[in-house]
Amino acid sequence: MCELGKETLYGKILTTGKNFENFIVDDSRKILYCYVPKVACTNWKRIMYVLKKGEPYIDPLSVHRNSVHQTKALDYLTDFSPEEREIRLRTYTKFLFVRDPFVRLISAFRQKFQSIDEPFYSNYGKTMVRLYRNQSDPPKTQREVIALGLQPTFYNFVQYLLDPRTERYGPFNEHWRQMHRLCHPCMLEYDFIGHQETLEEDAGELLKMLEVENKIHFPPTKNATTSDFIKEWFKTVPLEDRRMLYNLYKWDFKIFGFKRPDEILDS
């Protein structure tokens, strides 16, 4: 369901490599993977790394998670000229995996602001503490802010996302940028779009499509979320802000077929 406006591959999407920062290339099998952070991207990067290394394929779990997040470990579409990008976009097998947008936001908040991640605190958390916790001189480190009980709350994170000042200084970080803005599904025709909610089944189907189902096995993943899980996280967020947040991510809900979360938007 794409009502955002169609643009051809000859249009502005090809004019800058920034549109393709999340596209990983495997030239040997003619595959393009648009990774979405917080949607099993570490394991899919492992798969792409294993494919790049070639046969005999090693176990994806033997690849350290940190190594696949280094840009030199994989080939990216940004490494190619506009002409080379166009050829790959037109002819390669393209896939991505998506997730309920609100669950993805919760996952991003938990990883980046409830666990120790000093770069994310410095770049984003400190701003939240200053603006929404009324601290004109926020603690310099995440450990300090936790010790003082001033760490950003989930509602502070939502305030940050809704604040019009946020994107005046640059686009959202990829961990909470809208999925359609990362992967351009209204401009590109994907061969496969999988869902985190049916990850095991969809991963098996994709590996079969790539003709490696008997050679590579997708790492086991836990995925258990319920409507009560979402309601619990959003209970501190005022109803009007929930609705504004939905509007901010509504195209991710609509394009990728996710149900509107009525249970938190209508009460």
C-alpha positions as CSV (number, residue, x, y, z in Angstrom):
1,M,0.0,0.0,0.0
2,C,2.1,2.9,-1.3
3,E,0.4,6.3,-1.4
4,L,3.6,8.3,-0.7
5,G,4.1,9.1,-4.4
6,K,6.0,7.1,-7.0
7,E,9.4,8.0,-8.2
8,T,11.3,6.2,-10.9
9,L,14.7,4.6,-10.4
10,Y,15.9,7.4,-12.7
11,G,14.7,10.0,-10.2
12,K,16.2,11.5,-7.1
13,I,16.6,8.2,-5.3
14,L,19.6,7.5,-7.5
15,T,21.2,10.9,-7.1
16,T,22.8,10.3,-3.7
17,G,24.4,7.3,-2.1
18,K,22.7,8.3,1.2
19,N,19.6,6.6,0.0
20,F,21.4,3.3,0.0
21,E,23.3,3.3,3.3
22,N,21.4,0.3,4.5
23,F,21.7,-1.8,1.3
24,I,24.1,-4.7,1.5
25,V,25.2,-6.3,-1.8
26,D,26.3,-9.9,-2.6
27,D,27.4,-9.8,-6.3
28,S,28.2,-13.5,-6.4
29,R,24.5,-14.4,-5.9
30,K,23.1,-11.1,-7.1
31,I,21.3,-10.3,-3.8
32,L,20.4,-6.9,-2.2
33,Y,19.5,-6.9,1.5
34,C,18.1,-3.7,3.0
35,Y,18.8,-4.1,6.7
36,V,16.4,-2.5,9.3
37,P,18.0,-2.2,12.7
38,K,16.1,-4.0,15.5
39,V,14.7,-6.5,12.9
40,A,17.1,-9.5,13.2
41,C,19.6,-7.5,11.2
42,T,22.6,-8.9,13.0
43,N,21.7,-12.4,12.0
44,W,20.9,-11.4,8.4
45,K,24.2,-9.6,8.2
46,R,25.8,-12.8,9.4
47,I,24.1,-14.7,6.6
48,M,25.3,-12.1,4.0
49,Y,28.8,-12.4,5.4
50,V,28.7,-16.2,5.1
51,L,27.4,-15.9,1.5
52,K,30.2,-13.4,0.7
53,K,32.9,-15.8,2.0
54,G,31.5,-18.6,-0.2
55,E,31.4,-22.3,0.1
56,P,31.8,-24.3,2.2
57,Y,29.6,-22.0,4.2
58,I,30.5,-21.6,7.9
59,D,27.9,-21.5,10.7
60,P,26.5,-18.0,10.8
61,L,26.6,-18.1,14.6
62,S,30.4,-18.5,14.5
63,V,30.6,-14.9,13.1
64,H,31.0,-12.4,15.9
65,R,28.0,-10.0,16.1
66,N,30.3,-7.0,16.3
67,S,32.3,-7.9,13.2
68,V,29.3,-7.8,10.9
69,H,28.4,-4.3,12.0
70,Q,31.8,-3.0,10.7
71,T,31.3,-1.4,7.3
72,K,34.3,-3.2,5.8
73,A,33.0,-6.6,6.6
74,L,30.3,-6.4,3.9
75,D,29.7,-4.7,0.5
76,Y,27.3,-1.8,0.4
77,L,25.4,-0.2,-2.4
78,T,26.9,3.1,-1.5
79,D,30.3,1.7,-2.7
80,F,29.0,1.8,-6.3
81,S,28.4,4.5,-8.9
82,P,24.8,5.6,-9.7
83,E,25.0,3.5,-12.9
84,E,26.2,0.5,-11.1
85,R,23.6,1.0,-8.4
86,E,20.8,1.1,-11.0
87,I,21.9,-2.2,-12.5
88,R,21.8,-3.9,-9.2
89,L,18.5,-2.4,-8.1
90,R,16.9,-3.4,-11.3
91,T,18.3,-6.9,-11.6
92,Y,19.2,-8.3,-8.2
93,T,17.0,-10.2,-5.8
94,K,15.9,-7.7,-3.2
95,F,14.7,-8.5,0.3
96,L,14.1,-6.9,3.7
97,F,12.6,-7.8,7.1
98,V,10.2,-5.6,9.0
99,R,8.6,-5.4,12.4
100,D,5.6,-3.9,14.2
101,P,6.8,-0.2,14.3
102,F,5.9,0.4,18.0
103,V,7.6,-2.9,19.1
104,R,10.6,-1.9,17.1
105,L,10.7,1.5,18.9
106,I,10.5,-0.3,22.3
107,S,13.3,-2.6,21.3
108,A,15.5,0.3,20.2
109,F,14.8,2.2,23.5
110,R,15.6,-0.8,25.6
111,Q,18.9,-1.5,23.8
112,K,20.2,2.0,23.5
113,F,18.9,3.7,26.6
114,Q,18.2,1.1,29.2
115,S,21.5,-0.7,28.6
116,I,24.8,1.0,28.8
117,D,25.6,2.6,25.5
118,E,27.7,5.7,26.1
119,P,27.8,6.9,22.4
120,F,24.0,6.9,22.2
121,Y,23.7,8.7,25.5
122,S,26.1,11.3,24.4
123,N,24.5,11.8,21.0
124,Y,20.8,11.4,21.9
125,G,20.1,10.6,25.6
126,K,21.8,13.7,26.9
127,T,19.5,15.8,24.7
128,M,16.4,14.0,26.1
129,V,17.6,14.6,29.7
130,R,18.2,18.3,29.0
131,L,15.0,19.0,27.1
132,Y,12.5,16.7,28.8
133,R,13.9,16.2,32.3
134,N,14.7,19.8,32.7
135,Q,18.4,19.4,33.3
136,S,20.2,22.4,31.9
137,D,23.6,20.7,32.5
138,P,23.0,16.9,32.0
139,P,25.4,14.4,33.4
140,K,28.2,13.8,31.0
141,T,28.0,10.0,31.1
142,Q,25.3,7.4,31.0
143,R,26.6,5.8,34.2
144,E,26.3,9.2,36.0
145,V,22.8,9.8,34.7
146,I,21.7,6.3,35.9
147,A,23.3,6.9,39.3
148,L,21.3,10.1,39.7
149,G,18.0,8.5,38.5
150,L,17.8,10.9,35.6
151,Q,18.0,8.5,32.7
152,P,15.6,9.1,29.8
153,T,12.3,7.4,30.2
154,F,10.3,5.8,27.3
155,Y,8.0,8.8,27.3
156,N,11.1,11.1,27.0
157,F,12.1,9.0,24.0
158,V,8.6,9.5,22.5
159,Q,8.8,13.3,23.2
160,Y,12.2,13.3,21.4
161,L,10.7,11.6,18.3
162,L,7.7,14.0,18.2
163,D,9.8,17.1,18.8
164,P,10.0,19.0,15.5
165,R,13.4,20.3,16.5
166,T,14.8,16.7,16.3
167,E,15.0,16.3,12.6
168,R,16.1,19.9,12.0
169,Y,19.5,18.8,13.0
170,G,19.5,15.7,10.8
171,P,17.4,12.6,10.0
172,F,16.4,10.1,12.7
173,N,19.1,7.6,13.7
174,E,18.6,4.4,11.7
175,H,17.5,2.5,14.9
176,W,14.2,4.5,14.9
177,R,14.0,6.0,11.4
178,Q,10.9,4.8,9.7
179,M,11.4,1.5,7.8
180,H,10.1,2.9,4.5
181,R,12.6,5.7,4.7
182,L,15.4,3.2,5.1
183,C,14.4,0.8,2.3
184,H,12.1,2.8,-0.1
185,P,9.5,0.1,-0.7
186,C,7.4,2.5,-2.8
187,M,10.2,3.1,-5.2
188,L,11.7,-0.4,-5.4
189,E,10.0,-3.7,-6.1
190,Y,11.1,-6.2,-3.5
191,D,11.2,-9.9,-4.2
192,F,10.7,-10.8,-0.5
193,I,9.5,-8.9,2.5
194,G,9.7,-11.0,5.7
195,H,8.3,-10.2,9.2
196,Q,10.0,-10.4,12.6
197,E,6.7,-11.8,13.9
198,T,7.0,-14.9,11.6
199,L,10.8,-14.8,11.4
200,E,11.5,-18.5,11.6
201,E,9.0,-19.4,8.8
202,D,10.0,-16.4,6.6
203,A,13.7,-17.0,7.0
204,G,13.3,-20.6,5.9
205,E,11.3,-19.5,2.9
206,L,13.8,-16.9,1.9
207,L,16.8,-19.3,2.2
208,K,14.9,-21.7,0.0
209,M,14.3,-19.0,-2.5
210,L,18.1,-18.2,-2.5
211,E,18.7,-22.0,-2.9
212,V,20.8,-22.3,0.2
213,E,18.3,-23.9,2.6
214,N,20.3,-27.1,2.9
215,K,23.6,-25.3,3.4
216,I,22.8,-22.3,5.7
217,H,20.5,-22.3,8.7
218,F,19.1,-19.1,10.2
219,P,20.1,-18.7,13.9
220,P,17.3,-19.4,16.4
221,T,15.6,-16.3,17.6
222,K,13.2,-15.5,20.5
223,N,10.3,-13.4,19.5
224,A,7.4,-13.1,22.0
225,T,5.4,-9.9,22.2
226,T,1.8,-9.3,23.0
227,S,-0.7,-6.5,23.0
228,D,-0.3,-6.3,26.8
229,F,3.5,-5.9,26.3
230,I,2.8,-2.8,24.1
231,K,0.2,-1.4,26.5
232,E,2.5,-1.7,29.4
233,W,5.2,0.4,27.7
234,F,2.8,3.0,26.5
235,K,0.9,3.5,29.8
236,T,3.1,6.5,30.7
237,V,2.6,8.1,27.3
238,P,-0.5,10.5,27.0
239,L,-3.1,9.4,24.5
240,E,-2.6,12.5,22.3
241,D,1.1,11.7,22.0
242,R,0.4,8.1,21.2
243,R,-1.8,9.2,18.3
244,M,0.9,11.7,17.1
245,L,3.5,8.9,17.3
246,Y,1.2,6.6,15.2
247,N,0.9,9.4,12.6
248,L,4.7,9.7,12.5
249,Y,5.0,5.9,11.8
250,K,1.7,5.3,10.1
251,W,3.2,4.5,6.6
252,D,5.2,1.8,8.2
253,F,2.0,0.3,9.6
254,K,0.1,0.7,6.3
255,I,2.8,-0.3,3.7
256,F,3.9,-3.4,5.6
257,G,0.5,-4.6,6.6
258,F,0.7,-4.0,10.4
259,K,-2.6,-3.6,12.3
260,R,-3.3,-0.2,13.8
261,P,-2.8,-0.6,17.6
262,D,-6.4,0.3,18.5
263,E,-5.9,-0.8,22.1
264,I,-3.5,2.1,22.8
265,L,-4.9,4.7,20.4
266,D,-8.6,4.6,21.2
267,S,-8.6,4.6,25.0
